[in-house]
Amino acid sequence: MSETIDVNGIDMRIRAMDERVQALHDRDMYFYNIPVSELKGSAEVVVDGRTMLMLASYGYLGLLGHPRINDNAAAALRQYGTGTHGVRLLAGTLQLHLELERTIADFKQTEDAVTFSSGYVTNLAAISTLVGRHDMVFCDKYDHASIVDGCLLSGADLKRFRHNDMEHLEMLLQRHADSVTKLVIVDAVFSMDGDIIDLPRTVELCRKYDACLMVDEAHSVGVLGKTGRGVEEHFGIQGSVDVKMGTLSKTIPSVGGYIAGSRGLINLMKHAARGFIFSAAIPPAQAAAAKTAFDVILDEPDRIGRVQRNAAQFIRGLRSAGFDTMQSETAIVPVLCGTDEKAYELVRLCQKENIFVLPVVSPAVPDGMARLRATVTAGHTDEQIEHAVSVLEKAGKLVGLI
Ligand SMILES: *Cc1c(COP(=O)(O)O)cnc(C)c1O
């Protein structure tokens, strides 16, 4: 862009962000967009020539680089090339996409499934297809940004209930009981706090007030449930969610998103969702990788127990060191710091010790709730987790958190 932009507030916006980012750089506290140059196994990365222990990846089952997944992705690349030249509805659908969608439907135990080019697009496309003006949509206050954006795009009347507060949800549902179309949307595992939605109660309320239920399983597939199928399996209430949304970029080492549900729901998505109709299909190699990853999860079930045990070990270690890990019971583990300053300082100390962790500050989380947010995966060893806890403990003492 040229130096001469000066329309309305755009120039001011650009300058304000420049100043904010520069101020962090000046204090050696800019931690974003760090380029990784090499992956060493599924738990270590190389940054600037330094090997770091990765505690910020969403690869919960350590599947990135799995030989079978890589082989099938490479085979698809050779067979079909690098793209699909278009949208699914017209010329972009490959047999591979249908196989992937069949695999997802089977895994999620639904009639059918449809994929989109990203998880973000999936939420935008699905929500704006399900509801519109004059409809009601109810979201948990901590729902992911893509859900909020989908609601805004839809034009539906959005009500947000206090985090995981079922009484508040009921109050809102009651107040709007006479509205014909009601959709409740929640995260299965909340991406900033790592806690789990009270699904049994949410399902009960949706039935009582005749609302459709959509659940975003970005952080629960592969992590929750004995076979990694997610939040319904965790609570033992399979088949209770109407619209099951997930991403192919976290536990599944690819890119894309999906909706799984009834045959009719998927048919609606394939013919009315603008994010499906007007955006290109998932590339062949990524579709093959995603399909194979679901197969690997079923064939190597030990990985699920492993990530669950690793998460428990990490949380236990941090708590006994005196940290506040909030309500987390999953692989996403927040370490509450309070002020943005403290979060930045803790992260800086950890990174100096070659632990790759990142801060989450306002506005991503409420003011005064800034935190370091770490994730553990099935790829970590007991020793690596123990080491991470001891580095955090040392840093936490220096910052005055514990
Ligand atoms: C990451 C994430 C998404 C978006 O998925 P992408 O595939 O990265 O676009 C949606 N919802 C939640 C809860 C997420 O954490």
The ligand as a MOL file (V3000), in Angstrom:
LIG
                    3D

  0  0  0     0  0            999 V3000
M  V30 BEGIN CTAB
M  V30 COUNTS 15 15 0 0 0
M  V30 BEGIN ATOM
M  V30 1 C -10.1190 -23.2820 15.0330 0
M  V30 2 C -11.5550 -23.1670 15.2800 0
M  V30 3 C -12.4470 -22.9350 14.2220 0
M  V30 4 C -11.9830 -22.6080 12.8310 0
M  V30 5 O -11.4040 -23.6660 12.2020 0
M  V30 6 P -10.3450 -23.4710 11.0080 0
M  V30 7 O -10.3410 -24.7780 10.3500 0
M  V30 8 O -9.0370 -23.0980 11.6420 0
M  V30 9 O -10.8490 -22.3710 10.1300 0
M  V30 10 C -13.7970 -22.9560 14.5130 0
M  V30 11 N -14.2480 -23.1740 15.7680 0
M  V30 12 C -13.4130 -23.3730 16.8030 0
M  V30 13 C -13.9680 -23.5970 18.1680 0
M  V30 14 C -12.0390 -23.3590 16.5910 0
M  V30 15 O -11.2090 -23.5230 17.6240 0
M  V30 END ATOM
M  V30 BEGIN BOND
M  V30 1 1 1 2
M  V30 2 1 2 3
M  V30 3 2 2 14
M  V30 4 1 3 4
M  V30 5 2 3 10
M  V30 6 1 4 5
M  V30 7 1 5 6
M  V30 8 2 6 7
M  V30 9 1 6 8
M  V30 10 1 6 9
M  V30 11 1 10 11
M  V30 12 2 11 12
M  V30 13 1 12 13
M  V30 14 1 12 14
M  V30 15 1 14 15
M  V30 END BOND
M  V30 END CTAB
M  END
